[in-house]
Amino acid sequence: MGKIKVQPNRYAIVTGASKGLGYAYCEELLKIGYNIIGVARDCSSLKQLEEKYPNLKIEAWNMDMSIFENNQKLFDKAKEFDVEIVINNAGYGVWGYFQDSSLESEMNMVDLNIKSLHALTKLFVQEFQRKGYGRVLNVGSMASFTPAPVFASYYASKAYVWSLGVAVNTELKKTKSKVRVITLCPGPLKTDFWNRSSDQKDAKYKSTVKVMKTSVYARKSLKSGLKTKKKNFIITGATNKFVKKLTSFAPQSIVLSSVYNYQRKRK
Ligand SMILES: NC(=O)c1ccc[n+]([C@@H]2O[C@H](COP(=O)([O-])OP(=O)(O)OC[C@H]3O[C@@H](n4cnc5c(N)ncnc54)[C@H](OP(=O)(O)O)[C@@H]3O)[C@@H](O)[C@H]2O)c1
């Protein structure tokens, strides 16, 4: 992966490491020489990576990060390791009309997408400031940039991720810190995300925009996220960059109608 220099024995923590984008981030980090602490409710899939990368260390921690106390527990346990990178990736969505969607699922989503990410960002920024190095990469989304009828709470949670990250990273740059909090903004990827968010076992994935391969997105966004000194957030791929431009310049009523039409056809 180019010029990123990894010190021996450094670790990267990845939440939501068991599948999808988190698993792909673990593999990309291993390829460039990081040891991994993978976190998910069921990390058994990480065994495959242990076999593939026998010279690196892989810790697999089964933890439900929507339980708030687990954030402090994860942080305390991680103090035994020289952690340099934290990727706050665990997350899901609750699709549907707001009047029909489950309040319980949405509150659990807030606990994971917002509260866990917020707590881990703070704890590790403080720790990285003490050490003088380290980087938090928060997984936002292209959903960070507009409200979304029929997927309202998920998009709102990703707007929080983006807003928090951009503000904190600006503080860090203005105070000449070496620590960074970079927000990664993927567009649609073919993962289990869509099954969980629409509450279906085998949701048919539909997208009107070109979908990037998850491993390709992981490699490219990780490279940019680890390298950048000035950027607050990373948009990867020409289609996503074009969509971002469109949502910035088009009248909001047109953006909202387009997102409504895109999201209501999901199920
Ligand atoms: N897929 C997309 O199109 C897309 C687009 C933009 C952004 N994103 C974002 O990318 C991130 C990864 O999503 P994905 O697409 O890779 O989805 P995914 O395939 O469903 O993976 C989600 C990961 O999060 C873990 N997880 C779920 N609930 C958890 C909890 N309570 N505590 C700890 N870990 C938990 C899952 O493992 P367990 O089930 O074992 O806990 C799994 O490893 C999310 O933040 C998502 O919002 C996805």
The ligand as a Tripos MOL2 file, in Angstrom:
@<TRIPOS>MOLECULE
LIG
   48    52     1     0     0
SMALL
NO_CHARGES

@<TRIPOS>ATOM
      1 N1        -22.9830   -1.5550    2.9940 N.am      1 LIG1
      2 C1        -23.1650   -0.3100    2.5850 C.2       1 LIG1
      3 O1        -23.7350   -0.0590    1.5170 O.2       1 LIG1
      4 C2        -22.6490    0.8340    3.4230 C.ar      1 LIG1
      5 C3        -22.6070    2.1090    2.8440 C.ar      1 LIG1
      6 C4        -22.1420    3.1660    3.6050 C.ar      1 LIG1
      7 C5        -21.7230    2.9590    4.9030 C.ar      1 LIG1
      8 N2        -21.7680    1.7100    5.4440 N.ar      1 LIG1
      9 C6        -21.3150    1.5450    6.8240 C.3       1 LIG1
     10 O2        -20.2540    0.6150    6.8380 O.3       1 LIG1
     11 C7        -20.1730    0.0160    8.1320 C.3       1 LIG1
     12 C8        -20.0320   -1.4950    7.9800 C.3       1 LIG1
     13 O3        -21.2160   -2.0020    7.4060 O.3       1 LIG1
     14 P1        -21.2400   -3.2710    6.4350 P.3       1 LIG1
     15 O4        -21.8240   -2.8200    5.1530 O.co2     1 LIG1
     16 O5        -19.9210   -3.9420    6.4190 O.co2     1 LIG1
     17 O6        -22.3440   -4.1510    7.1780 O.3       1 LIG1
     18 P2        -22.3210   -5.6810    7.6700 P.3       1 LIG1
     19 O7        -21.7920   -6.5580    6.5900 O.co2     1 LIG1
     20 O8        -23.7030   -5.9200    8.1830 O.co2     1 LIG1
     21 O9        -21.2810   -5.6900    8.8710 O.3       1 LIG1
     22 C9        -21.5570   -5.0660   10.0900 C.3       1 LIG1
     23 C10       -20.5080   -5.4390   11.1030 C.3       1 LIG1
     24 O10       -20.8400   -4.8130   12.3530 O.3       1 LIG1
     25 C11       -20.9070   -5.8040   13.3840 C.3       1 LIG1
     26 N3        -21.8950   -5.4220   14.3740 N.ar      1 LIG1
     27 C12       -23.2190   -5.2650   14.1920 C.ar      1 LIG1
     28 N4        -23.8160   -4.9490   15.3620 N.ar      1 LIG1
     29 C13       -22.8250   -4.9010   16.2980 C.ar      1 LIG1
     30 C14       -22.8000   -4.6360   17.6860 C.ar      1 LIG1
     31 N5        -23.9100   -4.3550   18.3650 N.pl3     1 LIG1
     32 N6        -21.6090   -4.6730   18.3430 N.ar      1 LIG1
     33 C15       -20.4690   -4.9820   17.6610 C.ar      1 LIG1
     34 N7        -20.4400   -5.2350   16.3410 N.ar      1 LIG1
     35 C16       -21.6010   -5.1960   15.6730 C.ar      1 LIG1
     36 C17       -21.2740   -7.0850   12.6330 C.3       1 LIG1
     37 O11       -20.8590   -8.2520   13.3200 O.3       1 LIG1
     38 P3        -21.8050   -9.0780   14.3460 P.3       1 LIG1
     39 O12       -23.1320   -9.2270   13.6520 O.co2     1 LIG1
     40 O13       -21.0580  -10.3570   14.5710 O.co2     1 LIG1
     41 O14       -21.8780   -8.2410   15.5750 O.co2     1 LIG1
     42 C18       -20.4420   -6.9230   11.3680 C.3       1 LIG1
     43 O15       -19.1150   -7.3020   11.6140 O.3       1 LIG1
     44 C19       -21.4290    0.4700    8.8840 C.3       1 LIG1
     45 O16       -21.1020    1.5210    9.7500 O.3       1 LIG1
     46 C20       -22.3420    0.9630    7.7710 C.3       1 LIG1
     47 O17       -23.2570    1.9260    8.2330 O.3       1 LIG1
     48 C21       -22.2130    0.6470    4.7300 C.ar      1 LIG1
@<TRIPOS>BOND
     1     1     2 1
     2     2     3 2
     3     2     4 1
     4     4     5 ar
     5     4    48 ar
     6     5     6 ar
     7     6     7 ar
     8     7     8 ar
     9     8     9 1
    10     8    48 ar
    11     9    10 1
    12     9    46 1
    13    10    11 1
    14    11    12 1
    15    11    44 1
    16    12    13 1
    17    13    14 1
    18    14    15 2
    19    14    16 1
    20    14    17 1
    21    17    18 1
    22    18    19 2
    23    18    20 1
    24    18    21 1
    25    21    22 1
    26    22    23 1
    27    23    24 1
    28    23    42 1
    29    24    25 1
    30    25    26 1
    31    25    36 1
    32    26    27 ar
    33    26    35 ar
    34    27    28 ar
    35    28    29 ar
    36    29    30 ar
    37    29    35 ar
    38    30    31 1
    39    30    32 ar
    40    32    33 ar
    41    33    34 ar
    42    34    35 ar
    43    36    37 1
    44    36    42 1
    45    37    38 1
    46    38    39 2
    47    38    40 1
    48    38    41 1
    49    42    43 1
    50    44    45 1
    51    44    46 1
    52    46    47 1
@<TRIPOS>SUBSTRUCTURE
     1 LIG1         1 GROUP 0 **** ****
